[in-house]
Amino acid sequence: MDINQPAIQIVAAFLIILILLLTSVDKRKLAPYLGVGHRYISRTLSRPLATSDDNASPSIAFYKTLYHRLQNLEQYPGIQEQGRESFATWISDALNRASHNPARDILSVEQYSREALLAFVQSQQEQVTDQFEAYHTRRRKGGRREHFPDRDAAIRWLRQASPLKLVDGAWLGHINGVSTPFNLRPVSKGLWQILSEELGDGDRKKHHVFVYQELLRSVGHVPPCPSSSSFIQTDHGADDVRFWRAAVAHLLISLAPDCFLPELLGFNLCFEGLQLDTLVVATELREVGIDPYYFLLHISIDNVASGHTAMAAECVIRYLDHVRDSEGTQAMDCAWKRIKAGFVFCGDASSSSTNAVATGPSMLTSKPDLEGDLLNIFASKVNAARGIHCTSKARIGSRTMVDWLEPTAFRSREWQQDFLRNLTEARPWVYKGDSQKSKLVQELRWGGRMFGCFTDRELGVLERWIDTLYHTTMDHTRMSEEEKELDMAIGTIHQANIGRNNANDIQAPSAILPTEPGRLSRSVPIRFRLPNLLPLWFMHGCLLEGFVYAPALTTSEMGCAVIRILRAQMGFANEGPVAAGMDEMSRMDSPGIIEMGLELMKRMDLPSPGNITDILQAYPSDFAERMNRYAMAPVANLPLLLGILLAFIELQEKVVVSDLLSRESSDKLADIVLRERDSLQVCHTELERDRGQYAKFCSGYQMGRANVDTCLEVP
């Protein structure tokens, strides 16, 4: 867990490069530090990372090698050191190129403020929408397609882009681990939520990499798994060095999130923005008869009001507020420079020249009436929607959607009321009293063209509003009876869930698994050995965190189950039909396993730790260190890690019925346990099919159980 000397040198040299490029500091003051910087630079600048965009460049072999090794870290452990060096070199080169024209990029925002950040983001959004409107005007006047002259050209491009698209989400693959400083977890958790949504929140059909794989299959192309050696060895049409280069950038910046968190925030802010190419590609794929849903998904889920663009901006704001409050304004200014460096790096590495971002989060004011709440939601979307719907022929009443969502007009209260009146009568978009039949709701759900534009909460408001439109003519007595039936159904579901968190859900030899560990009573006092419990409690969160670093590994049913387990452990809400977006970031009380450990220590009046290293120094544990080592090879050790996790789920169940946590936190931990067991059942079913894998699972459980028992006081 300790940072070694070479790593310190890398970070020091990198900071020197940033200071020299982004400030007018007197270089003489840096003389004591320049020696290590020069040694580092001379050793790494020879690496061919920042090459030209010439597709015939021989450096494509270099990028392919890095691409494979960065997705197979346990087979190539030395690649992490090389990768960090390459990243620092590349980012300094990118800054040097960007400095020649800083007025066009984020470098023009010299001083950070929330207002300045959101103004810059807004200007980038407007630039993209203006460009798309210009494109649409050219096409409307008879202009030809500008990306794909025909279907064959589109298929060639989809194949060329596959190295990048098949690592979608990888730039966040190592975020929010147990090594993250505890006071930064509110920031890193927001980033991990973006990663989770990139991975479909553990739902395979929503997983971005899987969606792109299905797109390739639909055009007759089935490439090897992107993390396999076959992917870089076979000729499957991915011969454009720019996409390999961009994909490597995504994998590189993910390697050291604790060291390079500001740069990662900037990269994320840039990449999660609306891109002109995405809008044009979605338009032209449809025209040549290819399903554009992968690209429509990114247009909607990255939306400015509640999607990834808003979340990315919010993460930057939270981080800089934290730095200012804890370290002062000067430290915040330095962090802002590093965020800008990450933004520039993303733009430099991108295969597209139009990688722009949209505006920041919209702060909605909640109102007691559904109509007012719904109008606020639509009002928050108009800037994000401007220009994007210009190809839509849909009409609401006498106006097109483009006309209704014109930002200036929508500020008028009369205009808003007129919009709602027309929307009420706009079949098939709205069927009064039947939200599920309404096309607007269908388009906002998974599979619809606007999936991700509304959060789960926002979609719920829309559905309730539609359902209440029929109430003026309904028989309320009959409705009351329906409500009673609904309550009975909910009660039945609740009763069915009681008692599910027991080992009978997971069939295994009785010598390995106890009969019913979940049936514990609060009347039975459980006492813990805190010096043994604390290091294992904090460290067991590391067991599965490394499995998501290569997104393609998580497209299987077991991989998706692992994602859902991690979501539960980190305190995210239950998975819903649509992405939670900003609603999840607005949840103030959503503790995960780490946060519950901190609460436990506070309730015991123990010193507050700053990170996992503080825990292990105060409470040394050989098994905690062993778990960390096992977790560093998450693919090879997955069955073992899942078995260990099962033992810790049983420990969690004992904590639930103890007095270590508040009653509220105990209830939340009980929910986490239930979700973990449900997803672990999926993994167990898969592992049972392979005797060797299942033996590792049982071995992991036995090992975990033996160490969990050391946390308990023997009566």
C-alpha positions, 0 to 999 in steps of 0.5 A, spaced: 500 500 500 505 504 500 508 509 495 514 507 492 520 512 490 519 511 483 512 513 484 514 519 488 518 521 482 513 520 477 508 525 481 513 530 483 516 530 475 509 531 473 507 537 477 513 540 475 511 540 468 504 542 469 507 548 473 511 550 468 506 550 462 500 553 466 503 558 470 508 564 470 512 561 476 519 563 477 523 557 474 529 559 479 525 557 485 524 550 482 531 549 481 532 544 487 526 539 484 529 540 476 534 534 477 529 529 478 524 532 473 529 532 467 531 525 469 524 522 468 523 526 462 529 524 458 527 517 460 520 517 457 519 522 452 522 517 447 516 513 448 511 514 441 505 516 445 504 523 441 504 521 434 501 523 428 494 521 426 497 518 420 493 511 419 500 508 416 504 509 422 508 503 425 506 506 432 499 502 431 503 496 434 505 499 440 498 502 442 495 495 440 501 492 445 499 497 451 491 496 449 492 488 451 496 489 457 492 494 460 486 490 460 490 484 463 494 487 469 495 481 473 499 478 467 503 484 466 504 487 473 510 491 470 505 495 465 502 499 471 509 503 472 510 504 464 503 506 464 504 511 469 510 514 466 507 514 459 501 518 461 505 523 465 509 524 458 503 524 454 499 529 458 505 534 458 505 533 450 498 535 450 498 541 454 504 544 450 500 543 444 494 546 447 498 552 449 498 554 442 491 556 442 488 556 449 483 561 448 479 555 444 479 550 450 478 550 457 485 553 458 482 560 457 478 559 464 484 561 468 481 562 475 476 557 477 469 558 480 462 554 480 460 560 475 466 560 470 466 552 470 458 552 468 459 558 463 465 554 460 461 548 459 455 551 457 459 555 451 461 548 449 454 545 449 452 551 445 458 550 440 456 543 439 448 544 438 450 550 433 454 545 429 449 540 429 444 545 427 448 547 421 449 540 419 442 539 419 441 545 415 446 543 409 442 536 409 435 539 409 438 543 403 440 537 399 447 536 402 450 529 402 451 525 408 458 527 411 460 521 415 458 515 411 457 515 403 454 508 404 452 502 408 459 499 407 463 505 409 459 506 415 460 498 417 468 500 416 467 505 421 464 501 426 469 496 425 475 501 426 472 504 432 471 498 436 477 498 440 475 505 443 468 503 443 469 496 447 473 499 453 467 504 454 467 506 461 475 504 462 477 511 464 474 510 471 475 502 472 480 503 478 476 509 481 473 509 489 477 503 491 479 501 498 485 505 498 481 512 496 482 517 502 476 517 506 474 524 505 474 524 498 469 518 497 463 523 496 467 525 489 470 518 487 463 515 489 460 520 484 465 518 478 463 510 480 456 511 479 458 514 472 462 507 471 456 503 473 451 506 468 456 505 463 456 498 465 449 498 465 448 498 472 449 491 472 444 489 467 447 486 461 442 489 455 444 496 458 451 495 458 455 500 453 460 495 451 455 489 450 450 494 446 456 495 441 458 488 441 450 487 439 451 493 434 457 489 430 453 483 430 447 486 427 452 488 421 455 481 421 462 482 425 463 478 431 470 480 433 474 477 439 473 479 446 477 486 446 481 483 452 484 477 449 490 477 445 486 475 439 483 482 438 490 485 437 492 479 433 487 478 428 485 482 422 478 485 424 478 492 420 480 496 426 486 499 422 485 506 424 491 508 429 487 514 432 482 509 435 487 505 438 491 511 441 484 514 444 483 507 447 490 507 450 489 514 453 482 511 457 486 505 460 492 509 462 488 515 465 485 510 470 491 506 473 492 511 479 486 515 480 489 516 487 495 520 485 491 523 478 484 524 481 484 532 478 486 529 471 481 524 471 476 529 473 478 533 467 478 527 463 471 525 465 468 532 464 471 532 457 469 525 455 462 525 458 460 531 454 455 531 448 459 530 441 458 533 434 460 526 431 455 522 436 449 526 433 451 526 426 453 518 426 446 517 429 443 521 424 447 517 418 447 510 421 439 510 421 439 513 414 443 507 411 439 502 415 443 501 421 441 501 428 444 507 431 441 506 438 448 505 441 449 512 439 442 515 441 444 512 448 450 516 449 446 522 447 441 521 452 444 518 458 450 524 457 445 529 458 446 536 461 440 536 466 441 530 469 446 525 466 453 524 465 455 531 463 451 534 469 454 529 474 461 530 471 461 537 473 458 536 479 464 531 481 469 537 479 465 542 483 465 537 489 472 536 489 474 543 488 470 545 494 473 540 498 480 542 496 478 549 498 475 548 505 481 543 507 487 546 504 485 553 502 484 557 495 492 556 493 491 549 493 484 549 489 487 553 484 493 548 483 487 543 483 484 546 477 490 547 473 490 539 474 483 538 472 484 543 466 490 538 464 486 532 464 481 535 460 486 537 455 489 530 455 482 527 453 481 532 447 488 531 445 487 523 445 480 523 442 479 520 435 474 526 434 476 533 433 469 535 436 469 532 443 465 538 447 461 538 453 454 540 455 452 545 461 452 543 468 447 540 473 440 543 474 438 544 481 430 543 481 426 546 486 421 541 488 413 543 488 408 539 492 404 539 485 405 534 480 404 539 474 409 544 477 414 539 478 413 536 471 414 543 468 421 544 472 423 538 469 422 540 462 425 547 464 431 544 466 432 540 459 431 545 454 438 548 454 440 540 453 435 539 448 436 545 443 438 543 436 438 536 438 431 535 436 431 539 429 431 532 425 424 530 429 418 531 425 414 530 432 408 535 433 405 536 440 399 540 438 400 545 433 407 546 434 413 541 433 418 539 439 423 544 436 418 550 437 416 548 444 423 547 447 425 553 444 429 556 451 427 563 451 419 562 449 419 556 455 421 561 460 414 564 459 409 561 464 403 561 459 407 558 454 409 552 459 401 551 461 400 551 453 405 546 452 402 542 458 395 542 455 397 540 448 401 535 451 395 532 455 391 531 448 397 529 444 396 521 443 400 517 442 405 521 446 400 521 452 394 516 454 390 519 459 391 515 465 395 510 462 403 512 463 405 505 460 401 505 454 404 513 453 409 513 447 413 518 451 414 514 457 416 508 452 421 512 449 424 515 455 425 507 458 430 502 456 430 501 448 427 508 447 430 513 443 431 518 449 433 513 454 437 516 460 434 523 458 430 523 464 432 520 471 428 515 475 425 520 479 423 524 473 420 519 469 416 517 476 413 524 476 411 524 468 408 517 469 404 519 475 402 526 472 399 522 466 396 517 470 392 522 474 390 526 468 384 520 468 382 522 475 377 527 473 372 522 470 374 515 474 370 512 479 374 513 485 371 508 489 373 503 484 380 506 485 380 505 492 379 497 491 385 497 486 389 501 491 387 495 496 389 490 492 396 493 490 397 494 498 396 486 498 400 485 493 406 489 496 405 485 502 406 479 499 412 481 495 415 483 502 413 477 506 416 473 500 423 476 501 423 475 509 428 469 510 431 470 503 438 472 506 440 465 508 445 459 506 439 455 503 439 460 497 446 457 495 447 450 495 454 447 497 457 442 501 454 442 508 462 442 511 463 448 507 456 452 508 452 453 515 445 451 514 442 458 516 446 463 518 441 469 516 436 467 522 439 471 527 436 474 533 437 481 536 436 478 543 442 473 542 448 478 544 454 478 539 460 481 542 466 482 537 474 483 537 474 490 534 482 489 533 480 483 529 474 486 526 476 493 523 481 491 518 477 486 515 471 490 515 474 495 511 479 491 507 473 486 505 471 492 500 477 490 496 475 483 494 471 485 487 473 492 486 478 490 481 474 486 476 471 492 473 477 495 470 476 492 463 469 493 461 469 487 457 470 482 462 463 485 465 459 483 460 457 476 462 451 475 467 456 473 472 460 480 471 454 484 471 452 480 478 459 483 480 457 490 478 450 489 482 454 486 488 459 492 488 453 497 487 450 494 494 457 495 497 458 502 495 451 504 498 447 505 491 440 505 491 437 499 488 437 498 480 431 501 477 428 501 470 432 507 468 439 510 470 439 514 476 443 520 474 443 526 478 438 523 483 443 518 486 448 524 487 443 528 491 442 522 496 445 525 502 444 518 506 447 513 502 452 509 506 456 503 504 461 498 507 466 503 508 462 509 511 459 504 516 466 502 518 467 509 519 460 510 523 462 504 527 469 507 529 465 513 531 460 510 535 466 506 539 470 513 540 476 511 536 480 515 532 478 517 526 482 514 520 484 518 514 485 512 509 486 504 509 493 505 511 491 508 518 487 502 519 492 497 518 497 501 522 493 501 528 490 494 527 495 490 523 492 484 520 495 478 515 489 476 512 487 483 510 493 484 507 492 477 503 485 479 501 488 485 498 493 481 494 488 476 492 484 482 489 490 484 485 488 478 480 481 479 480 480 475 474 484 469 476 482 469 483 474 471 482 471 464 484 476 464 491 474 472 492 467 470 491 467 465 496 471 469 501 465 474 500 460 469 502 464 469 509 464 476 510 456 477 508 455 472 514 459 477 518 455 483 516 449 479 518 452 478 525 453 486 525 446 487 523 443 484 529 448 487 534 449 494 537 455 496 533 451 501 528 445 505 529 438 502 527 438 506 521 444 503 518 443 496 521 437 496 516 441 499 510 446 494 512 441 488 512 438 491 505 446 490 502 446 483 505 440 481 501 442 484 495 449 481 495 446 474 496 441 475 490 447 477 486 452 472 489 446 466 487 447 468 480 455 467 481 454 461 485 450 457 479 455 459 474 461 456 478 457 450 480 458 448 473 465 447 473 468 443 479 475 446 479 472 453 479 467 451 484 472 448 489 476 455 489 469 458 491 469 453 497 476 454 499 475 461 499 469 461 503 472 456 508 478 461 508 474 467 509 470 463 515 476 461 519 478 469 519 471 471 520 470 467 526 477 471 529 472 477 529 467 474 534 468 473 542 467 466 544 462 465 549 
